[in-house]
């Protein structure tokens, strides 16, 4: 299992993007969280390399109809977390 931190920039807030991410994660057996973070949607995704690859590809190339992904960044994190499932968490504004 691997853990990646993803930030998705573009038209991704107010268009059903977080529920879409949660459904996609469930379908691909990904654990983690998704939240709005002011300028982006932030995702922590944990799963197998193959599932994470499919997850990233789908997010970037097949977003929901009203969403537009302008940029997607990803960073592998060195340590897994103890996620029980995939959940939408309370949105927060970025500081600064």
Secondary structure as UniProt FT lines:
FT   STRAND          2..11
FT   HELIX           17..27
FT   TURN            28..29
FT   STRAND          31..36
FT   STRAND          41..47
FT   HELIX           49..61
FT   TURN            65..66
FT   STRAND          68..77
FT   STRAND          86..88
//
